[in-house]
Amino acid sequence: MKVSALFAKGLVTLVLTMLALPSGAQVNDKAPKPIIEYTTTQIMSIIEEAPEYFDEDPDRFYGEIGSVLDATIDWRGFAKGVMGQYASNARYKSLDADGKKALRAQLESFTDIIKSGLIRTYAKGLLAFSGSKFEIVDGDDIDPNARSASITQLVYGSGDQTYTIRYQMGKRRDGSWRLRNLIVEDINLGQIYQNQFASAAKAANGNVGQVVAEWDVAANLPEDLDDE
């Protein structure tokens, strides 16, 4: 199924929001399903209020979404994943002191670009979710000793449209779970951005600093999202 651009952008923002738990959230982060259930409820409360003020004060909406995302999201980890081999531990260890310093600075800069770009690019599409129904169809029988898990959620949109989101989650050393990647229908966001970064780095003859400086989230949208 090809997802409509604006709705899919909102889906991407919604699932990125699943990476974050609001400060002080009382949720069992030792299991994937409760994390998704709780954060869906939190973000939907923002969406339902937004139509009342968005046209006059869109920055308020972006700010509230950003606050949820910034609470505990590992933006650095997401950015590092997009950079792929160019920010790998193996590459870092192979560099001299100056090279390591440069790579840390590049990762820090890219993290800021990814964070601000994704929020601004995708957040408006969230407004399409007001009144939508969400249903998690698995996640109750995950092996407690597993290091990774996939959770499937259905989103019932307007009319008869049903969208499938797959959350690819991993367990941290402290036993808590966090999202590592997401797939909306057939759009694997992490893989697509990683491929685009690798392609840009190759075109720049391995100049990672150039790729980071020129990166534009909106310009690097997955193909199916690049039409309004």
Legacy VTK file of the C-alpha trace (Angstrom):
# vtk DataFile Version 3.0
C-alpha trace
ASCII
DATASET POLYDATA
POINTS 228 float
0.000 0.000 0.000
1.333 3.447 -0.866
0.730 5.821 2.018
-0.527 9.353 1.355
2.365 11.757 1.900
1.006 13.950 4.689
-0.521 11.050 6.606
2.672 9.020 6.309
4.748 11.933 7.552
2.527 12.029 10.584
2.923 8.299 11.072
6.678 8.712 11.048
6.497 11.456 13.681
4.192 9.360 15.804
6.463 6.367 15.811
9.527 8.514 16.401
7.677 9.794 19.435
7.569 6.217 20.689
11.299 6.568 21.288
10.532 8.974 24.140
8.891 8.677 27.521
7.754 11.973 29.091
9.650 12.964 32.237
8.216 11.233 35.281
6.187 8.823 33.172
4.906 5.876 35.173
5.236 3.133 32.615
6.790 -0.294 32.583
9.802 0.190 30.319
10.865 -3.392 30.962
8.445 -4.549 28.259
7.950 -3.087 24.751
4.151 -3.083 24.577
3.447 -0.790 27.599
5.898 1.790 26.244
4.034 2.031 22.965
0.616 2.067 24.625
1.542 4.820 27.076
3.297 7.105 24.625
0.503 6.740 22.064
-1.901 8.077 24.692
0.395 10.989 25.529
0.961 12.152 21.974
-2.696 11.774 21.026
-3.650 14.251 23.757
-1.423 16.839 22.064
-2.877 16.068 18.645
-6.475 16.438 19.807
-5.861 19.941 21.179
-3.713 21.186 18.310
-6.477 22.075 15.755
-7.711 24.758 18.146
-4.513 26.794 17.876
-2.261 25.394 15.142
-3.094 27.935 12.396
-2.314 30.875 14.685
0.538 29.337 16.664
2.186 26.397 14.881
5.365 26.850 16.910
3.420 25.862 20.028
2.584 22.536 18.425
6.140 21.921 17.260
7.370 22.853 20.720
5.050 20.444 22.511
5.948 17.604 20.170
9.622 18.454 20.570
9.330 18.479 24.356
7.939 14.950 24.346
10.635 13.784 21.970
13.419 15.460 23.933
12.398 13.962 27.273
14.452 10.786 26.932
14.897 10.123 23.208
18.317 8.923 22.078
18.681 11.322 19.166
22.433 10.721 19.140
21.895 6.996 18.720
19.450 7.556 15.863
21.864 9.954 14.128
24.747 7.509 14.601
22.642 4.783 13.011
21.942 6.974 9.972
25.667 7.710 9.599
26.229 3.947 9.611
29.803 2.837 8.971
30.989 6.442 8.982
30.244 6.710 12.708
30.884 3.087 13.662
32.946 2.133 16.697
35.422 0.409 14.411
35.986 3.547 12.352
36.288 5.689 15.470
38.968 3.405 16.919
40.912 3.527 13.660
41.265 7.325 13.757
44.014 9.372 15.364
43.242 11.890 18.116
42.351 14.695 15.704
40.189 12.380 13.626
38.288 11.176 16.691
37.697 14.772 17.778
36.389 15.663 14.311
34.059 12.653 14.205
32.612 13.491 17.641
31.916 17.034 16.441
30.341 15.756 13.218
28.077 13.373 15.132
27.045 16.136 17.521
26.203 18.456 14.636
24.357 15.745 12.730
22.332 14.880 15.821
21.059 18.474 16.011
20.248 18.483 12.285
18.358 15.180 12.458
16.389 16.213 15.530
15.239 19.623 14.336
14.697 18.451 10.777
12.528 15.460 11.618
10.327 17.405 14.006
9.735 20.249 11.550
9.368 18.042 8.482
6.962 15.456 9.853
5.076 17.021 12.773
2.322 18.741 10.786
1.186 15.388 9.448
0.282 14.387 12.998
-2.849 16.536 12.804
-4.360 13.887 10.526
-4.475 11.506 13.487
-7.113 13.308 15.526
-9.787 10.734 16.329
-7.850 7.819 14.874
-7.947 4.387 16.484
-4.785 2.470 17.375
-4.509 -1.250 18.079
-1.460 -3.294 19.079
-1.886 -6.781 17.708
1.046 -8.572 19.359
3.705 -8.108 22.041
2.212 -10.121 24.908
4.414 -13.176 24.507
7.909 -11.724 24.092
10.648 -13.871 25.624
11.911 -12.017 28.734
15.446 -13.044 27.787
15.199 -11.660 24.257
17.456 -8.782 23.229
15.232 -7.589 20.397
11.532 -7.603 19.566
9.119 -6.454 16.889
5.762 -4.944 17.849
2.972 -4.435 15.297
0.409 -1.651 15.612
-2.544 -0.965 13.315
-3.719 2.591 12.711
-7.260 3.012 11.448
-7.378 6.163 9.354
-10.166 7.898 7.493
-12.566 5.728 5.547
-11.432 2.132 5.326
-7.712 2.906 5.412
-5.642 0.773 7.792
-1.909 1.326 8.200
0.629 -1.051 9.716
3.510 0.149 11.873
6.269 -2.206 12.945
8.414 -1.144 15.879
11.838 -2.780 15.951
12.940 -2.551 19.564
16.068 -3.471 21.469
16.841 -4.092 25.116
19.455 -1.927 26.828
21.930 -3.124 29.413
19.678 -1.979 32.262
16.854 -4.155 30.912
14.723 -1.304 29.555
13.453 -1.308 25.971
13.813 1.448 23.383
12.909 1.748 19.723
15.791 1.156 17.310
13.998 1.443 13.997
10.514 1.744 12.548
8.760 0.568 9.434
5.575 2.302 8.235
3.944 -0.013 5.698
6.983 -0.683 3.466
8.917 2.455 4.439
11.948 1.474 6.560
12.964 4.928 7.718
16.282 4.077 9.356
17.508 2.012 6.417
16.455 4.593 3.851
18.253 7.441 5.599
21.332 5.287 6.181
21.484 4.413 2.482
21.112 8.073 1.546
23.924 9.075 3.895
26.206 6.375 2.495
25.440 7.485 -1.058
26.129 11.130 -0.215
29.390 10.207 1.522
30.519 8.222 -1.510
29.728 11.160 -3.794
31.750 13.414 -1.472
34.728 11.031 -1.572
34.270 10.127 2.077
34.089 13.720 3.306
31.694 13.153 6.213
31.909 16.766 7.342
30.605 17.911 3.949
27.709 15.450 4.040
26.702 16.586 7.520
26.913 20.258 6.595
24.750 19.769 3.495
22.213 17.337 4.974
18.588 18.395 4.656
15.921 16.127 6.154
13.223 17.496 3.861
15.400 17.021 0.785
16.150 13.439 1.827
12.583 12.256 2.331
11.828 8.652 1.440
10.416 8.602 -2.110
6.872 7.698 -1.046
6.740 10.716 1.275
8.099 13.237 -1.179
4.776 14.378 -2.616
2.258 16.744 -1.016
LINES 1 229
228 0 1 2 3 4 5 6 7 8 9 10 11 12 13 14 15 16 17 18 19 20 21 22 23 24 25 26 27 28 29 30 31 32 33 34 35 36 37 38 39 40 41 42 43 44 45 46 47 48 49 50 51 52 53 54 55 56 57 58 59 60 61 62 63 64 65 66 67 68 69 70 71 72 73 74 75 76 77 78 79 80 81 82 83 84 85 86 87 88 89 90 91 92 93 94 95 96 97 98 99 100 101 102 103 104 105 106 107 108 109 110 111 112 113 114 115 116 117 118 119 120 121 122 123 124 125 126 127 128 129 130 131 132 133 134 135 136 137 138 139 140 141 142 143 144 145 146 147 148 149 150 151 152 153 154 155 156 157 158 159 160 161 162 163 164 165 166 167 168 169 170 171 172 173 174 175 176 177 178 179 180 181 182 183 184 185 186 187 188 189 190 191 192 193 194 195 196 197 198 199 200 201 202 203 204 205 206 207 208 209 210 211 212 213 214 215 216 217 218 219 220 221 222 223 224 225 226 227
